[in-house]
């Protein structure tokens, strides 16, 4: 393991070991302080965040974009402070920490016994939403995690999410899709963060007026298993409670090839994601390149 990898692992370990012990007001202040320091330094992540916001809010002035990126960094650090502290939260705190609208789409979908796929963008705190599902609703689910480096850091994330009641599969390795399909055929729940393609074989979509690539997995799973596909968007307000919305189902087209159906369904997901992101751009934690025009055109992938 390189020195950089050891440092990265140690910092995350410090976060989960120390931040979760802080009183909540102290953790909130710490997160805001770190966010403001990072924003003032204007590193690559902050610059990319601001560039992405410029696509979401194309008429924003430079001053407005700066305000958005500062608010975005504060939202991003709120995510981390909450995530570091989630393992120490009581069931009551988790149950009271999230307030989703239109939950009936999820509960009615699961009641059919056909399985449900929830697809989310990188908005607010998807880990908190997952912990709420397992704790408040008492529904276990399966998800996929990107293999991080160093491997010890990936192991930390898996242990953290499994501790919140999630079944976590590695993104790489080729077996995740089959396992997800089996869970859905058994009437289970699958939750996937799906606004950034990690495979370089995703589906091209129109996203805020330009072409991006999003993963095909959610649409393919719905087609192959008959599961319901539901977009979900999340956001923060000025309270300690995260808000969210379960959008209406994305239907499988009646005609077309599998690729054509997948394209239509993934575009529908992108449209639902765009609605939530446009309403709350500062809660979209996309500090990486996303649109094809921002990627290396010679490679054509992330």
N, C-alpha and C positions, 0 to 999 in steps of 0.2 A: 504494500500500500504506500502511495506517495505521501510526502509531507502535506500536500494540499488536501488529499483525501482524508488523512488523519485529522487535520484541522477542521474540515467540514463536518466530519462525523462527531468530533468532540463538541463543536458548537451546537449542533442539534441535540446532542445528549445533554448539554448544559441547559438548553431551553426546556426540554421535557423534565429535567431533574430539578430545575430551580424556579422557572417561571410559574409552574403549576402550584408552587407553594406560596406565591405572592398573594396578598389580598387583591381582590378584583380591581378596585380603584388604582392600586399601584401598578398592576399589569397594564391597565388601559393607558396610564400616563407613560409608562415605559415604551409601549408600542408606538404611541404618538411621537415621542421624542426620537426614537430610532427612525421612524418614517420621515420626519422632518429633516433629520440629518442626512439621510440617504437622498432625499429630494434635492436638498441644497447642493449636494456633490454632483448631481446630474451625471451619474454613470450611465453605462449603455442601457441598463434595464429601464431607468427612468426616461431616457430619450426614446426608447422603443415604445414604452407605454404612451408617451405623449404623441408619438407618431401614429400609433393605433387609434388614439382618441381623435386625432385629426380626421380620420376616415369616418368615425362614428358621428362626429359633430363637424361637418365640413365647413360650416359658416362661422366657426368659433375663431375669435381673435387670438393672437399670441398670448395675451393676458388671460383669456378664458382657458386656453389650453394649459397654461401654467397652473391655474387654479385647479383644473381637473386632474392634472398629474399629481399635484400635492394631495388632493383628496383621495386619489387612487392609491397612493402609497400609504396613506393612513388606513384606508380600507384593507389593503393588502396586509399591513402589520396587525390590524385587528383580527384578520383571519389567523395569522400565526399565533398571536397571544391566546386566542380562544382555543386553537388546536393544541398548543402546549398544555393548556389547563383542562381540556375536556376530560382526560382520564381521571382527574380529581373532582370533577363536578358530580354532585349528587344526582340521582334520578330525577328529583323534583326540579333541579336547576336545568337539566337537559330538556325535560318535558315542557318547561316554561320558556325555553330559549328560542323557540321557533313557532311561527304562526303562519301556516300556509293557507292560501285560498284555493277553493275548488278541489279540495281533497277527495271529493266523491268520485272523480275520474279514476283515482288510484284504488280506492276501496271497492268500487263497483267492478273495476277491471279484475281485481284479484278474486272477487266473489264468483266470477265465471269459471275459475279453475284453469284458465288457459295461459296464465302467466302474464307478467307485465315487465316491459323495459322502460325504465326512466332514463332519459337522456338530458344532460345538463351542460351548460357552458361553464367557464371558470368565473362564475359570479359569486360574490360573498363567500359563504363557508359551506361548501358541499359536505364536508365531514360532519359538521353540526347537524345538517339536514339528515344525513345517514344515521347518526346517533339517535336523533329524534324518532326516526322510523323504527329502529330496533327497540327503543325504550318506551316511547309513548304508544306506538301502535302494536308493539310486540311482534314485529314482522322481521325475520332475518332476511338478508339478501346477499347476493354475490356481486362483486365488483372486480375491476382489473386495475393493477398498479403498474406504472412505468418502472422498469428496472433502472434504479439509480446507481450512480457510482459515488463512493465505494459501495461494495456489496453490503457492508455493515449498516450503511445508511438505509438501503432498501429494506433490510431486515428490521430496522427500527420502525419504518413506516408500516410494514406488514403487521408487526406486533401491536403497534398503536391502533391500527384500524381493526384488527381482530379483537383487541380489547374492548372496542366499542360495539362489538357484535356483528361485524361484517366478515364474510368469507372473501378472502383476497387472492386473486390469481395473478401470476406474472403476465405482463403484456406480451413479452417475447416467449418463444418456445413452441408455439404452434398448437398447443392443446387448449388454450383458453376458450376459443369459440365453441368447441365441442362440449366442454363442461357447462358453459353458459346456456347452450341449447338444451342440454339435459335438465338443468334447473328450471328452465321455462316450461318444458314439456311436463314437468312434475307440478306445474302450477305456481312456481316460485317467482321471486322478484329479482331483477337484475338492474343495477344502477351503473351508468357509464357517463363519465365526463367526455363530451363528444364535439367540442368546437375546434379541435386542433388535431390534424392527422399526424400520427407518429409512424406510420408504416410506409409512406410515400406511394401508397396504392389507393388512396382515398378517392372521394367523389368531388368533382369540381362543382362549386355552387356560386351563385351570385350573392355576395355578402356586402352590404352597404355600398352597392354600386360597382364592385370590382370582384374579380375571381379569387376565391380561396378554395382550399381543399379540406374536406371534413371526412371523418372515418365512415366507412360503409357498414360497419358492424351492427349498429342499432337497427337499421333498415333490413339488413339481411337476416338478423335474428327474428324479427317480426314476421318476415316472409316465410322462413323455414319452419317456424314453430307455431305460428298462429297467435303469438302473444300480442298484447296491446302495446303500442309504442306511444309514450307520453312525454312531450317536452316539459321541462321544469325550469323556471327561472327564479332566482333568489336576489334579495337586496337587503341592505341595511337602511335603517332610519336613525333618528336621534335617540332611540331607546336601546336598552340592552337586548331587545328581542329582534331576531332576524325575521324578515318577512319572505314570503314566497308564493308562487302560483303554479299549480298543475294545469297545463294547457290541455285543450281538447285532443283526442287521439289523432295521430297521423295515420290515415287510412292507407291500406295497400291498394294500388290501382288495379282495376279489374282487367286491364289488358296491357300488353307490352312484354318485352323480354325481362329477365331478372335484372339485367343492368339498367334498363329503362325504368323499371319500377323503383330500383334502388336510388337512381338519380332524382326522381320525383319526390320520394320520401325524404331523402337527405336535404333537398332544397326546402321542403316544408319544415324540417327541423331548424335549418339555418334561419328561416323567416321568423320562427317562434323565438329563437335565441336573439335575433336582431331586435325584436320588440322589447324584450327585457333589457338588453344592453342599452338601447337608445333611451329608455326611461331612466336607467341608472348607470350611466357610463362609468362613473367613478368606482363602481363595485365590480367592474370587469378586470380581473387580474391577468391581463395578457401582456407579459413583459418580453414576449418572443415575437419573431417575425411570423406572420400568418398568411398574408395575401401573396399570391404567386408573384406579383410585380415586385414584392420586397425580397423575394428569395432569389437565389442564384439562378438565372434563367438557363444556364448551361446544365444545371442539375435538375431543375424543374420540380424539386421536392424539398421538404423540410429536413 
